[in-house]
Amino acid sequence: MPTKRTPPPPARSPLYTPEQRARRDRTKWTLVQGLLAPLQFLAFAISLVLVLRYVFTGHGYAAATASVVIKTGFLYLIMITGAIWEKAVFGQYLLAPAFFWEDMFSFAVIALHSAYILALWTDALPPMALMALALAAYAAYLFNAGQFIRKLRLARLDLAVQT
């Protein structure tokens, strides 16, 4: 009995055209993003520990709150500079086809972080609910960071194929 062959998956379009790759490599905003991303992740990791400490022990509310505000500041900064980077590379500030879904999910991440800031500022939620909101924002952030790491990996694979 003959075996069925599965056709190979359709070829994926490269993440960058040669012109976009050249613009990406030329712009200072690539370096800015490359520096801000690990700093934001460090702020996230420290904050996550402080938030979980508060959730599990009831201690350290001020430190946990300050850490979420700092992490949110990094998020806003990386989103603004990322939009500038996208404009420099793709010619539009957000939702370039190569990063459309990552940008869309970034809006959800920003909405959750902004909801935390708004709830904190207006005393709309008690401390434990604020921390739950922060954890929801952090879960969304982790997913979104994974999306961008995947794209970075795809870009490196594209480069390996092209060379």
C-alpha positions as CSV (number, residue, x, y, z in Angstrom):
1,M,0.0,0.0,0.0
2,P,1.5,3.3,-1.0
3,T,2.1,5.9,1.7
4,K,0.7,9.4,1.4
5,R,3.1,12.2,1.3
6,T,2.2,15.3,3.2
7,P,3.0,18.3,1.0
8,P,5.4,20.8,2.6
9,P,3.8,23.8,4.3
10,P,3.5,26.8,2.1
11,A,6.6,29.0,2.1
12,R,6.3,31.9,4.5
13,S,7.1,35.4,3.3
14,P,10.2,36.9,4.9
15,L,9.5,39.3,7.7
16,Y,11.5,42.1,6.1
17,T,12.1,43.0,2.5
18,P,15.7,43.8,1.8
19,E,14.9,47.5,1.9
20,Q,13.1,47.1,5.2
21,R,16.0,45.1,6.7
22,A,18.4,47.8,5.6
23,R,16.2,50.5,7.2
24,R,15.9,48.4,10.3
25,D,19.7,48.0,10.5
26,R,20.3,51.7,9.9
27,T,17.8,53.3,12.4
28,K,18.8,54.1,15.9
29,W,15.4,53.0,17.1
30,T,16.4,49.3,16.6
31,L,19.1,49.8,19.3
32,V,16.6,51.7,21.5
33,Q,14.2,48.8,21.2
34,G,17.0,46.3,21.8
35,L,17.9,48.1,25.1
36,L,14.4,48.8,26.3
37,A,13.0,45.3,25.8
38,P,15.4,43.6,28.4
39,L,15.0,46.5,30.8
40,Q,11.2,46.2,30.6
41,F,11.5,42.5,31.2
42,L,13.8,43.1,34.2
43,A,11.2,45.5,35.6
44,F,8.5,42.9,35.0
45,A,10.4,40.2,36.7
46,I,11.2,42.3,39.8
47,S,7.6,43.6,39.9
48,L,6.2,40.1,39.5
49,V,8.1,38.9,42.6
50,L,6.9,42.0,44.6
51,V,3.3,41.6,43.5
52,L,3.3,37.8,44.3
53,R,4.9,38.6,47.7
54,Y,2.1,41.0,48.5
55,V,-0.6,38.5,47.2
56,F,0.8,35.6,49.3
57,T,1.9,37.5,52.4
58,G,0.0,40.8,52.5
59,H,3.3,42.6,52.9
60,G,5.0,45.1,50.7
61,Y,2.0,46.8,49.0
62,A,3.8,50.1,48.4
63,A,6.8,48.3,46.8
64,A,4.5,46.2,44.7
65,T,2.5,49.2,43.6
66,A,5.5,51.3,42.7
67,S,7.0,48.4,40.7
68,V,3.8,48.0,38.6
69,V,3.9,51.8,37.9
70,I,7.5,51.5,36.9
71,K,6.8,48.5,34.7
72,T,3.9,50.4,33.1
73,G,6.2,53.3,32.4
74,F,8.6,51.0,30.6
75,L,5.6,49.6,28.6
76,Y,4.5,53.0,27.5
77,L,8.0,54.0,26.5
78,I,8.6,50.8,24.5
79,M,5.3,51.2,22.8
80,I,6.0,54.8,21.8
81,T,9.6,54.1,20.6
82,G,8.3,50.9,18.9
83,A,5.8,52.9,16.9
84,I,8.6,55.2,15.8
85,W,10.8,52.2,14.9
86,E,7.9,50.7,12.9
87,K,7.5,54.0,11.0
88,A,11.3,54.1,10.3
89,V,11.3,50.5,9.0
90,F,7.8,49.9,7.5
91,G,6.6,53.5,6.8
92,Q,3.7,53.4,9.3
93,Y,3.5,54.0,13.0
94,L,1.6,50.8,14.0
95,L,-0.1,47.8,12.5
96,A,2.5,47.2,9.7
97,P,1.6,43.9,8.2
98,A,4.7,42.1,9.5
99,F,3.7,43.1,13.1
100,F,0.0,43.5,12.9
101,W,-1.1,40.8,15.4
102,E,1.7,41.7,17.8
103,D,0.6,45.3,17.7
104,M,-3.1,44.4,18.2
105,F,-2.3,42.3,21.3
106,S,0.0,45.1,22.5
107,F,-3.1,47.3,22.7
108,A,-4.7,44.8,25.0
109,V,-1.6,44.7,27.2
110,I,-1.6,48.5,27.3
111,A,-5.3,48.6,28.1
112,L,-4.8,46.3,31.1
113,H,-1.8,48.2,32.4
114,S,-3.6,51.5,31.9
115,A,-6.7,50.1,33.7
116,Y,-4.4,49.3,36.6
117,I,-3.0,52.9,36.7
118,L,-6.5,54.4,36.4
119,A,-7.9,52.1,39.2
120,L,-4.9,53.0,41.4
121,W,-5.3,56.7,40.7
122,T,-9.0,56.7,41.4
123,D,-9.0,54.2,44.3
124,A,-11.5,52.2,42.2
125,L,-10.2,48.8,43.4
126,P,-9.0,47.5,46.7
127,P,-5.3,46.5,47.0
128,M,-5.8,42.7,46.3
129,A,-8.0,43.4,43.2
130,L,-5.4,45.8,42.0
131,M,-2.8,43.1,42.3
132,A,-5.1,40.7,40.4
133,L,-5.4,43.3,37.7
134,A,-1.6,43.7,37.6
135,L,-1.2,39.9,37.3
136,A,-3.7,39.8,34.4
137,A,-1.7,42.6,32.7
138,Y,1.5,40.6,33.3
139,A,0.1,37.4,31.8
140,A,-0.9,39.4,28.7
141,Y,2.5,41.0,28.6
142,L,4.2,37.6,28.7
143,F,2.2,36.4,25.8
144,N,2.9,39.5,23.8
145,A,6.6,39.3,24.6
146,G,6.5,35.7,23.3
147,Q,5.0,37.0,20.1
148,F,7.9,39.4,19.6
149,I,10.5,36.9,20.5
150,R,9.0,34.5,17.9
151,K,9.3,37.3,15.3
152,L,12.9,37.9,16.2
153,R,13.6,34.2,15.7
154,L,11.8,34.2,12.4
155,A,13.8,37.3,11.3
156,R,17.1,35.4,12.2
157,L,15.9,32.3,10.3
158,D,15.1,34.5,7.3
159,L,18.6,36.0,7.4
160,A,20.1,32.5,7.6
161,V,18.1,31.4,4.5
162,Q,19.1,34.6,2.6
163,T,22.8,34.2,3.2
